[in-house]
Amino acid sequence: MANGYEIAAKEVIPAVRALIAKELKEKYGMKEVDIAQRLSVAQAAVSKYLAGRYSAKVKALRDRIDMKYIDAYISKIAEGKENYANMCICTVCKHLNDFGCKFSSV
């Protein structure tokens, strides 16, 4: 059985990144390379996120969390504020999971 960290790594983090990437592309017209920089991932990862590879996980995420938790972070990410992508991931993960993540205070 997967522990909380494995679930976060395999389920939550990709879903949050895919959601952020989609919002940055659609609402802010950002290019993949710029999204990749903001998320600290490769452009190829952003391409997968935008192609819908994680769409089921994104839908599950949208069903479980109020988007107001994410929208404020996305606007800051679009502005180029550093670490907001990671803070968004931590906030969502903390909201969804109760496994005492030692990184949730970031």
A tleap script that builds the chain and sets N, CA, C and O, in Angstrom:
source leaprc.protein.ff14SB
mol = sequence {
  NMET ALA ASN GLY TYR GLU ILE ALA ALA LYS
  GLU VAL ILE PRO ALA VAL ARG ALA LEU ILE
  ALA LYS GLU LEU LYS GLU LYS TYR GLY MET
  LYS GLU VAL ASP ILE ALA GLN ARG LEU SER
  VAL ALA GLN ALA ALA VAL SER LYS TYR LEU
  ALA GLY ARG TYR SER ALA LYS VAL LYS ALA
  LEU ARG ASP ARG ILE ASP MET LYS TYR ILE
  ASP ALA TYR ILE SER LYS ILE ALA GLU GLY
  LYS GLU ASN TYR ALA ASN MET CYS ILE CYS
  THR VAL CYS LYS HIE LEU ASN ASP PHE GLY
  CYS LYS PHE SER SER CVAL
}
set mol.1.N position { 0.844 -1.186 0.000 }
set mol.1.CA position { 0.000 0.000 0.000 }
set mol.1.C position { 0.884 1.242 0.000 }
set mol.1.O position { 1.865 1.309 0.740 }
set mol.2.N position { 0.542 2.213 -0.819 }
set mol.2.CA position { 1.329 3.434 -0.954 }
set mol.2.C position { 1.166 4.318 0.274 }
set mol.2.O position { 0.078 4.429 0.840 }
set mol.3.N position { 2.271 4.945 0.676 }
set mol.3.CA position { 2.180 5.891 1.783 }
set mol.3.C position { 1.825 7.272 1.239 }
set mol.3.O position { 1.732 7.464 0.026 }
set mol.4.N position { 1.629 8.220 2.130 }
set mol.4.CA position { 1.213 9.564 1.739 }
set mol.4.C position { 2.164 10.260 0.793 }
set mol.4.O position { 1.733 10.962 -0.121 }
set mol.5.N position { 3.454 10.072 1.004 }
set mol.5.CA position { 4.439 10.715 0.142 }
set mol.5.C position { 4.395 10.137 -1.266 }
set mol.5.O position { 4.536 10.871 -2.244 }
set mol.6.N position { 4.198 8.821 -1.376 }
set mol.6.CA position { 4.090 8.194 -2.692 }
set mol.6.C position { 2.836 8.665 -3.416 }
set mol.6.O position { 2.864 8.911 -4.622 }
set mol.7.N position { 1.755 8.787 -2.691 }
set mol.7.CA position { 0.515 9.290 -3.284 }
set mol.7.C position { 0.716 10.724 -3.766 }
set mol.7.O position { 0.287 11.085 -4.862 }
set mol.8.N position { 1.362 11.525 -2.953 }
set mol.8.CA position { 1.628 12.913 -3.342 }
set mol.8.C position { 2.473 12.958 -4.603 }
set mol.8.O position { 2.164 13.708 -5.529 }
set mol.9.N position { 3.533 12.167 -4.652 }
set mol.9.CA position { 4.447 12.182 -5.796 }
set mol.9.C position { 3.799 11.665 -7.072 }
set mol.9.O position { 4.062 12.187 -8.156 }
set mol.10.N position { 2.961 10.655 -6.956 }
set mol.10.CA position { 2.379 10.030 -8.145 }
set mol.10.C position { 1.033 10.600 -8.553 }
set mol.10.O position { 0.655 10.523 -9.722 }
set mol.11.N position { 0.308 11.169 -7.608 }
set mol.11.CA position { -1.052 11.611 -7.894 }
set mol.11.C position { -1.241 13.128 -7.761 }
set mol.11.O position { -1.664 13.800 -8.702 }
set mol.12.N position { -0.923 13.642 -6.592 }
set mol.12.CA position { -1.244 15.042 -6.294 }
set mol.12.C position { -0.351 16.009 -7.062 }
set mol.12.O position { -0.857 16.918 -7.719 }
set mol.13.N position { 0.950 15.833 -6.995 }
set mol.13.CA position { 1.866 16.787 -7.624 }
set mol.13.C position { 1.648 16.873 -9.137 }
set mol.13.O position { 1.544 17.983 -9.659 }
set mol.14.N position { 1.574 15.755 -9.864 }
set mol.14.CA position { 1.307 15.886 -11.304 }
set mol.14.C position { -0.031 16.556 -11.609 }
set mol.14.O position { -0.137 17.339 -12.553 }
set mol.15.N position { -1.044 16.252 -10.814 }
set mol.15.CA position { -2.358 16.858 -11.044 }
set mol.15.C position { -2.316 18.360 -10.819 }
set mol.15.O position { -2.875 19.120 -11.609 }
set mol.16.N position { -1.662 18.797 -9.753 }
set mol.16.CA position { -1.566 20.236 -9.474 }
set mol.16.C position { -0.762 20.928 -10.569 }
set mol.16.O position { -1.166 21.978 -11.067 }
set mol.17.N position { 0.358 20.353 -10.939 }
set mol.17.CA position { 1.171 20.959 -12.009 }
set mol.17.C position { 0.396 21.032 -13.317 }
set mol.17.O position { 0.465 22.039 -14.021 }
set mol.18.N position { -0.340 19.978 -13.649 }
set mol.18.CA position { -1.126 19.977 -14.886 }
set mol.18.C position { -2.210 21.050 -14.834 }
set mol.18.O position { -2.454 21.742 -15.823 }
set mol.19.N position { -2.847 21.185 -13.699 }
set mol.19.CA position { -3.877 22.207 -13.525 }
set mol.19.C position { -3.283 23.601 -13.656 }
set mol.19.O position { -3.842 24.454 -14.346 }
set mol.20.N position { -2.161 23.835 -13.003 }
set mol.20.CA position { -1.493 25.136 -13.091 }
set mol.20.C position { -1.089 25.416 -14.534 }
set mol.20.O position { -1.323 26.513 -15.041 }
set mol.21.N position { -0.485 24.434 -15.197 }
set mol.21.CA position { -0.032 24.623 -16.580 }
set mol.21.C position { -1.197 24.996 -17.487 }
set mol.21.O position { -1.091 25.912 -18.302 }
set mol.22.N position { -2.298 24.286 -17.341 }
set mol.22.CA position { -3.473 24.559 -18.171 }
set mol.22.C position { -4.007 25.976 -17.930 }
set mol.22.O position { -4.344 26.690 -18.874 }
set mol.23.N position { -4.078 26.367 -16.671 }
set mol.23.CA position { -4.572 27.707 -16.337 }
set mol.23.C position { -3.625 28.791 -16.867 }
set mol.23.O position { -4.081 29.806 -17.392 }
set mol.24.N position { -2.321 28.580 -16.731 }
set mol.24.CA position { -1.358 29.567 -17.220 }
set mol.24.C position { -1.440 29.703 -18.737 }
set mol.24.O position { -1.291 30.802 -19.272 }
set mol.25.N position { -1.672 28.607 -19.419 }
set mol.25.CA position { -1.794 28.628 -20.879 }
set mol.25.C position { -3.093 29.302 -21.308 }
set mol.25.O position { -3.091 30.169 -22.181 }
set mol.26.N position { -4.198 28.898 -20.692 }
set mol.26.CA position { -5.506 29.395 -21.125 }
set mol.26.C position { -5.805 30.808 -20.649 }
set mol.26.O position { -6.276 31.629 -21.436 }
set mol.27.N position { -5.545 31.110 -19.387 }
set mol.27.CA position { -5.905 32.418 -18.835 }
set mol.27.C position { -4.854 33.498 -19.087 }
set mol.27.O position { -5.179 34.678 -19.213 }
set mol.28.N position { -3.587 33.075 -19.157 }
set mol.28.CA position { -2.514 34.062 -19.269 }
set mol.28.C position { -1.764 33.980 -20.594 }
set mol.28.O position { -0.857 34.776 -20.837 }
set mol.29.N position { -2.127 33.033 -21.453 }
set mol.29.CA position { -1.520 32.914 -22.774 }
set mol.29.C position { -0.032 32.630 -22.745 }
set mol.29.O position { 0.690 32.996 -23.674 }
set mol.30.N position { 0.430 31.989 -21.700 }
set mol.30.CA position { 1.859 31.731 -21.563 }
set mol.30.C position { 2.305 30.596 -22.484 }
set mol.30.O position { 1.535 29.686 -22.791 }
set mol.31.N position { 3.557 30.670 -22.913 }
set mol.31.CA position { 4.168 29.626 -23.736 }
set mol.31.C position { 4.654 28.495 -22.836 }
set mol.31.O position { 4.922 28.692 -21.651 }
set mol.32.N position { 4.760 27.316 -23.424 }
set mol.32.CA position { 5.198 26.143 -22.665 }
set mol.32.C position { 6.531 26.358 -21.966 }
set mol.32.O position { 6.701 25.964 -20.813 }
set mol.33.N position { 7.461 26.971 -22.648 }
set mol.33.CA position { 8.792 27.178 -22.063 }
set mol.33.C position { 8.713 28.072 -20.825 }
set mol.33.O position { 9.434 27.854 -19.851 }
set mol.34.N position { 7.843 29.073 -20.863 }
set mol.34.CA position { 7.676 29.963 -19.711 }
set mol.34.C position { 6.963 29.250 -18.560 }
set mol.34.O position { 7.296 29.450 -17.392 }
set mol.35.N position { 5.991 28.428 -18.901 }
set mol.35.CA position { 5.299 27.644 -17.876 }
set mol.35.C position { 6.287 26.692 -17.214 }
set mol.35.O position { 6.300 26.552 -15.991 }
set mol.36.N position { 7.113 26.042 -18.025 }
set mol.36.CA position { 8.111 25.110 -17.502 }
set mol.36.C position { 9.042 25.808 -16.511 }
set mol.36.O position { 9.371 25.254 -15.462 }
set mol.37.N position { 9.454 27.001 -16.843 }
set mol.37.CA position { 10.330 27.754 -15.939 }
set mol.37.C position { 9.611 28.059 -14.631 }
set mol.37.O position { 10.192 27.910 -13.557 }
set mol.38.N position { 8.374 28.478 -14.711 }
set mol.38.CA position { 7.606 28.820 -13.506 }
set mol.38.C position { 7.388 27.597 -12.604 }
set mol.38.O position { 7.368 27.711 -11.378 }
set mol.39.N position { 7.225 26.427 -13.236 }
set mol.39.CA position { 6.963 25.201 -12.474 }
set mol.39.C position { 8.237 24.436 -12.127 }
set mol.39.O position { 8.193 23.439 -11.406 }
set mol.40.N position { 9.368 24.907 -12.643 }
set mol.40.CA position { 10.668 24.239 -12.435 }
set mol.40.C position { 10.650 22.796 -12.936 }
set mol.40.O position { 11.132 21.877 -12.275 }
set mol.41.N position { 10.078 22.633 -14.123 }
set mol.41.CA position { 10.048 21.329 -14.781 }
set mol.41.C position { 10.507 21.512 -16.222 }
set mol.41.O position { 10.635 22.639 -16.700 }
set mol.42.N position { 10.753 20.405 -16.910 }
set mol.42.CA position { 11.140 20.454 -18.311 }
set mol.42.C position { 9.941 20.843 -19.174 }
set mol.42.O position { 8.791 20.603 -18.809 }
set mol.43.N position { 10.231 21.441 -20.309 }
set mol.43.CA position { 9.178 21.830 -21.242 }
set mol.43.C position { 8.404 20.599 -21.701 }
set mol.43.O position { 7.201 20.687 -21.945 }
set mol.44.N position { 9.074 19.454 -21.822 }
set mol.44.CA position { 8.399 18.216 -22.224 }
set mol.44.C position { 7.322 17.819 -21.211 }
set mol.44.O position { 6.273 17.300 -21.593 }
set mol.45.N position { 7.575 18.058 -19.932 }
set mol.45.CA position { 6.572 17.761 -18.903 }
set mol.45.C position { 5.347 18.651 -19.086 }
set mol.45.O position { 4.211 18.189 -18.975 }
set mol.46.N position { 5.584 19.910 -19.362 }
set mol.46.CA position { 4.469 20.844 -19.589 }
set mol.46.C position { 3.663 20.403 -20.802 }
set mol.46.O position { 2.434 20.470 -20.792 }
set mol.47.N position { 4.346 19.957 -21.838 }
set mol.47.CA position { 3.664 19.466 -23.027 }
set mol.47.C position { 2.739 18.305 -22.677 }
set mol.47.O position { 1.614 18.240 -23.174 }
set mol.48.N position { 3.201 17.384 -21.824 }
set mol.48.CA position { 2.363 16.260 -21.378 }
set mol.48.C position { 1.187 16.762 -20.548 }
set mol.48.O position { 0.065 16.279 -20.696 }
set mol.49.N position { 1.448 17.732 -19.674 }
set mol.49.CA position { 0.368 18.276 -18.851 }
set mol.49.C position { -0.712 18.890 -19.726 }
set mol.49.O position { -1.901 18.670 -19.496 }
set mol.50.N position { -0.302 19.658 -20.730 }
set mol.50.CA position { -1.264 20.347 -21.594 }
set mol.50.C position { -1.963 19.413 -22.568 }
set mol.50.O position { -3.065 19.709 -23.029 }
set mol.51.N position { -1.335 18.295 -22.883 }
set mol.51.CA position { -1.924 17.331 -23.818 }
set mol.51.C position { -3.028 16.500 -23.165 }
set mol.51.O position { -3.706 15.727 -23.842 }
set mol.52.N position { -3.205 16.654 -21.874 }
set mol.52.CA position { -4.277 15.959 -21.189 }
set mol.52.C position { -3.893 14.627 -20.598 }
set mol.52.O position { -4.760 13.850 -20.198 }
set mol.53.N position { -2.600 14.349 -20.538 }
set mol.53.CA position { -2.156 13.069 -19.992 }
set mol.53.C position { -2.639 12.863 -18.555 }
set mol.53.O position { -2.867 11.732 -18.125 }
set mol.54.N position { -2.789 13.943 -17.832 }
set mol.54.CA position { -3.201 13.861 -16.432 }
set mol.54.C position { -4.623 14.368 -16.219 }
set mol.54.O position { -4.986 14.724 -15.098 }
set mol.55.N position { -5.428 14.407 -17.270 }
set mol.55.CA position { -6.759 15.015 -17.179 }
set mol.55.C position { -7.663 14.331 -16.148 }
set mol.55.O position { -8.453 15.008 -15.490 }
set mol.56.N position { -7.565 13.023 -15.996 }
set mol.56.CA position { -8.394 12.335 -14.998 }
set mol.56.C position { -7.984 12.757 -13.587 }
set mol.56.O position { -8.835 12.930 -12.714 }
set mol.57.N position { -6.695 12.921 -13.370 }
set mol.57.CA position { -6.211 13.350 -12.057 }
set mol.57.C position { -6.600 14.798 -11.786 }
set mol.57.O position { -6.937 15.156 -10.657 }
set mol.58.N position { -6.554 15.628 -12.825 }
set mol.58.CA position { -6.954 17.027 -12.665 }
set mol.58.C position { -8.441 17.096 -12.337 }
set mol.58.O position { -8.846 17.870 -11.470 }
set mol.59.N position { -9.257 16.298 -13.019 }
set mol.59.CA position { -10.691 16.285 -12.729 }
set mol.59.C position { -10.939 15.847 -11.288 }
set mol.59.O position { -11.751 16.448 -10.584 }
set mol.60.N position { -10.250 14.816 -10.856 }
set mol.60.CA position { -10.399 14.349 -9.471 }
set mol.60.C position { -9.992 15.438 -8.490 }
set mol.60.O position { -10.626 15.614 -7.450 }
set mol.61.N position { -8.938 16.165 -8.821 }
set mol.61.CA position { -8.482 17.262 -7.968 }
set mol.61.C position { -9.540 18.360 -7.911 }
set mol.61.O position { -9.867 18.855 -6.832 }
set mol.62.N position { -10.067 18.738 -9.057 }
set mol.62.CA position { -11.104 19.780 -9.097 }
set mol.62.C position { -12.339 19.364 -8.295 }
set mol.62.O position { -13.000 20.203 -7.683 }
set mol.63.N position { -12.643 18.076 -8.304 }
set mol.63.CA position { -13.798 17.575 -7.556 }
set mol.63.C position { -13.572 17.609 -6.046 }
set mol.63.O position { -14.533 17.650 -5.277 }
set mol.64.N position { -12.318 17.591 -5.621 }
set mol.64.CA position { -12.012 17.475 -4.195 }
set mol.64.C position { -11.588 18.774 -3.531 }
set mol.64.O position { -11.566 18.852 -2.302 }
set mol.65.N position { -11.250 19.800 -4.313 }
set mol.65.CA position { -10.742 21.024 -3.700 }
set mol.65.C position { -11.384 22.246 -4.342 }
set mol.65.O position { -11.653 22.266 -5.543 }
set mol.66.N position { -11.620 23.249 -3.535 }
set mol.66.CA position { -12.172 24.514 -4.011 }
set mol.66.C position { -11.071 25.252 -4.784 }
set mol.66.O position { -9.965 25.434 -4.276 }
set mol.67.N position { -11.378 25.668 -5.996 }
set mol.67.CA position { -10.375 26.315 -6.840 }
set mol.67.C position { -9.838 27.617 -6.263 }
set mol.67.O position { -8.787 28.088 -6.697 }
set mol.68.N position { -10.530 28.207 -5.296 }
set mol.68.CA position { -10.012 29.449 -4.716 }
set mol.68.C position { -8.656 29.211 -4.052 }
set mol.68.O position { -7.845 30.130 -3.938 }
set mol.69.N position { -8.414 27.967 -3.612 }
set mol.69.CA position { -7.124 27.640 -3.009 }
set mol.69.C position { -6.006 27.696 -4.042 }
set mol.69.O position { -4.851 27.958 -3.705 }
set mol.70.N position { -6.353 27.450 -5.287 }
set mol.70.CA position { -5.354 27.378 -6.339 }
set mol.70.C position { -5.257 28.670 -7.141 }
set mol.70.O position { -4.160 29.067 -7.536 }
set mol.71.N position { -6.383 29.333 -7.387 }
set mol.71.CA position { -6.399 30.528 -8.236 }
set mol.71.C position { -5.472 31.634 -7.746 }
set mol.71.O position { -4.803 32.280 -8.553 }
set mol.72.N position { -5.424 31.855 -6.460 }
set mol.72.CA position { -4.553 32.909 -5.922 }
set mol.72.C position { -3.088 32.595 -6.203 }
set mol.72.O position { -2.302 33.490 -6.513 }
set mol.73.N position { -2.731 31.328 -6.093 }
set mol.73.CA position { -1.350 30.938 -6.393 }
set mol.73.C position { -1.045 31.097 -7.877 }
set mol.73.O position { 0.036 31.553 -8.251 }
set mol.74.N position { -2.002 30.720 -8.717 }
set mol.74.CA position { -1.775 30.786 -10.159 }
set mol.74.C position { -1.511 32.214 -10.606 }
set mol.74.O position { -0.642 32.438 -11.448 }
set mol.75.N position { -2.225 33.171 -10.074 }
set mol.75.CA position { -1.973 34.561 -10.464 }
set mol.75.C position { -0.572 35.002 -10.050 }
set mol.75.O position { 0.091 35.740 -10.780 }
set mol.76.N position { -0.128 34.556 -8.892 }
set mol.76.CA position { 1.235 34.885 -8.436 }
set mol.76.C position { 2.284 34.182 -9.290 }
set mol.76.O position { 3.333 34.753 -9.589 }
set mol.77.N position { 2.000 32.942 -9.681 }
set mol.77.CA position { 2.911 32.202 -10.550 }
set mol.77.C position { 3.022 32.917 -11.896 }
set mol.77.O position { 4.117 33.046 -12.443 }
set mol.78.N position { 1.894 33.379 -12.427 }
set mol.78.CA position { 1.885 34.103 -13.698 }
set mol.78.C position { 2.707 35.385 -13.612 }
set mol.78.O position { 3.342 35.786 -14.587 }
set mol.79.N position { 2.693 36.026 -12.449 }
set mol.79.CA position { 3.474 37.248 -12.239 }
set mol.79.C position { 4.968 36.960 -12.124 }
set mol.79.O position { 5.786 37.879 -12.170 }
set mol.80.N position { 5.321 35.694 -11.976 }
set mol.80.CA position { 6.728 35.325 -11.865 }
set mol.80.C position { 7.231 35.241 -10.438 }
set mol.80.O position { 8.438 35.184 -10.204 }
set mol.81.N position { 6.317 35.233 -9.487 }
set mol.81.CA position { 6.719 35.116 -8.086 }
set mol.81.C position { 7.346 33.749 -7.850 }
set mol.81.O position { 6.762 32.722 -8.194 }
set mol.82.N position { 8.521 33.742 -7.271 }
set mol.82.CA position { 9.241 32.488 -7.039 }
set mol.82.C position { 8.599 31.667 -5.931 }
set mol.82.O position { 8.026 32.211 -4.987 }
set mol.83.N position { 8.703 30.369 -6.057 }
set mol.83.CA position { 8.257 29.381 -5.076 }
set mol.83.C position { 6.745 29.255 -4.928 }
set mol.83.O position { 6.281 28.441 -4.129 }
set mol.84.N position { 5.966 30.031 -5.669 }
set mol.84.CA position { 4.514 29.929 -5.529 }
set mol.84.C position { 3.978 28.613 -6.075 }
set mol.84.O position { 2.963 28.118 -5.586 }
set mol.85.N position { 4.635 28.036 -7.078 }
set mol.85.CA position { 4.189 26.732 -7.584 }
set mol.85.C position { 4.353 25.679 -6.503 }
set mol.85.O position { 3.452 24.869 -6.284 }
set mol.86.N position { 5.487 25.679 -5.829 }
set mol.86.CA position { 5.709 24.715 -4.753 }
set mol.86.C position { 4.777 24.973 -3.577 }
set mol.86.O position { 4.283 24.031 -2.957 }
set mol.87.N position { 4.540 26.220 -3.272 }
set mol.87.CA position { 3.620 26.542 -2.179 }
set mol.87.C position { 2.206 26.083 -2.511 }
set mol.87.O position { 1.480 25.618 -1.632 }
set mol.88.N position { 1.816 26.210 -3.769 }
set mol.88.CA position { 0.497 25.752 -4.203 }
set mol.88.C position { 0.391 24.248 -4.036 }
set mol.88.O position { -0.604 23.744 -3.516 }
set mol.89.N position { 1.412 23.532 -4.475 }
set mol.89.CA position { 1.421 22.075 -4.340 }
set mol.89.C position { 1.300 21.687 -2.873 }
set mol.89.O position { 0.513 20.806 -2.526 }
set mol.90.N position { 2.070 22.333 -2.017 }
set mol.90.CA position { 2.033 22.012 -0.579 }
set mol.90.C position { 0.659 22.308 0.028 }
set mol.90.O position { 0.157 21.534 0.843 }
set mol.91.N position { 0.064 23.414 -0.366 }
set mol.91.CA position { -1.248 23.780 0.161 }
set mol.91.C position { -2.305 22.754 -0.240 }
set mol.91.O position { -3.107 22.318 0.586 }
set mol.92.N position { -2.294 22.378 -1.513 }
set mol.92.CA position { -3.262 21.396 -1.989 }
set mol.92.C position { -3.028 20.057 -1.304 }
set mol.92.O position { -3.968 19.414 -0.837 }
set mol.93.N position { -1.788 19.650 -1.251 }
set mol.93.CA position { -1.460 18.360 -0.640 }
set mol.93.C position { -1.869 18.340 0.834 }
set mol.93.O position { -2.424 17.353 1.318 }
set mol.94.N position { -1.596 19.416 1.528 }
set mol.94.CA position { -1.962 19.515 2.943 }
set mol.94.C position { -3.482 19.449 3.106 }
set mol.94.O position { -3.992 18.841 4.047 }
set mol.95.N position { -4.188 20.077 2.183 }
set mol.95.CA position { -5.644 20.070 2.223 }
set mol.95.C position { -6.209 18.670 1.963 }
set mol.95.O position { -7.186 18.263 2.592 }
set mol.96.N position { -5.592 17.944 1.039 }
set mol.96.CA position { -6.096 16.637 0.627 }
set mol.96.C position { -5.650 15.499 1.523 }
set mol.96.O position { -6.360 14.504 1.668 }
set mol.97.N position { -4.486 15.638 2.120 }
set mol.97.CA position { -3.894 14.522 2.852 }
set mol.97.C position { -3.651 14.876 4.305 }
set mol.97.O position { -3.451 16.036 4.662 }
set mol.98.N position { -3.672 13.875 5.105 }
set mol.98.CA position { -3.390 14.059 6.520 }
set mol.98.C position { -2.298 13.076 6.924 }
set mol.98.O position { -2.502 12.197 7.761 }
set mol.99.N position { -1.125 13.253 6.301 }
set mol.99.CA position { -0.037 12.340 6.619 }
set mol.99.C position { 1.161 13.062 7.220 }
set mol.99.O position { 2.265 12.520 7.258 }
set mol.100.N position { 0.940 14.290 7.689 }
set mol.100.CA position { 1.984 15.005 8.395 }
set mol.100.C position { 3.213 15.331 7.584 }
set mol.100.O position { 4.334 15.112 8.044 }
set mol.101.N position { 3.027 15.847 6.390 }
set mol.101.CA position { 4.148 16.179 5.532 }
set mol.101.C position { 5.056 17.191 6.207 }
set mol.101.O position { 4.610 18.270 6.597 }
set mol.102.N position { 6.309 16.850 6.344 }
set mol.102.CA position { 7.256 17.739 7.017 }
set mol.102.C position { 7.617 18.952 6.158 }
set mol.102.O position { 8.255 19.887 6.643 }
set mol.103.N position { 7.208 18.941 4.873 }
set mol.103.CA position { 7.496 20.073 3.995 }
set mol.103.C position { 6.331 21.048 3.919 }
set mol.103.O position { 6.443 22.064 3.233 }
set mol.104.N position { 5.226 20.783 4.591 }
set mol.104.CA position { 4.027 21.596 4.446 }
set mol.104.C position { 4.170 22.998 5.028 }
set mol.104.O position { 3.310 23.846 4.792 }
set mol.105.N position { 5.212 23.254 5.767 }
set mol.105.CA position { 5.406 24.592 6.319 }
set mol.105.C position { 6.211 25.494 5.391 }
set mol.105.O position { 6.516 26.632 5.745 }
set mol.106.N position { 6.560 24.988 4.190 }
set mol.106.CA position { 7.359 25.756 3.236 }
set mol.106.C position { 6.593 26.978 2.797 }
set mol.106.O position { 7.093 27.762 1.990 }
savepdb mol mol.pdb
quit
